[in-house]
Amino acid sequence: MSKFENDQAEIKYLTDWIQTILIKLKYKNKILFYLHIIVMNFYSEDIFNNIIDNSEIEDILPQIANLYEDIYNLFCNYAHQVICPIYIQRLLEDDTNKIAFRCIDMEFTLENCPSILIYHRHYNKATNELIYYILMICTKPKFKKFGYASKLLDDFIQHIKNKHCDSAFKIKIVLSSVESAVTFYESYGFKWTRESLTAHKTLLLYEKWEEGKEYFMLELVLN
């Protein structure tokens, strides 16, 4: 084969390769577009109420226990490299904590939840504030960078607004962030309050305060 023919063959190979990549990107973007259309949030309160309303009495407790075990395994699978399983267990053992699931389906199934978060609702009588504490948020590793955590947070914020649209008290979301995630939350309008972790007893139930450690306490006022 002459040098000219060899160059032509190489150019054809590169052209075909580029076209293949472009086709894949085209369909990938379409797939992601449709996935973002059909994904939606599900909330543990509704899920458990559905089990209670539609199950035989003797099946209710076993179903809820099995679901909690599956949820625990899901959180551990998503975040075991950065979050201690004991911390996750403590969060889930407290039945006053609730869970929001981002599901790639119109029906709830754990297998189709790329992002999940645990939150706690607390009313502060002294300040007449309803505070939603985000205790943990994580995404399945292979689904990171696709915006599922952002969509989960978007719908979670809107869910709270819809739920309390006529409330007379102040409503806000509070969390203790790692430094690397501060800019992510700031993009939603969260403000760094410069408060200490000790100002939030709910968070102290799960996170140990360390003297001299810098805490990134963020809050988002919703009304």
BELDA-V351841 format. One line per field, one symbol per residue. burial: b if it has 16 or more other C-alpha atoms within 10 Angstrom, else e. Layout:
# BELDA-V351841
burial = ???
This chain:
# BELDA-V351841
burial = eeeeeeeeeeeeeeeeeeeeeeeeeeeeeeeeeeebeebbbbbeeeeeeebbeeeeeeeeeeeeeeeeeebbbbbbebbeeeeebeebbebbeeeebbbbbbbbbeebebeebbbbbbbbeeeeeeeeebbbbbbbbbbbeeeeeeebbbbbbebbbeeebeebeeeeebbbbbbbbeeeebeebeeeebbbeeeebeeeeebeeeeeeeeeeebbbbbbeee
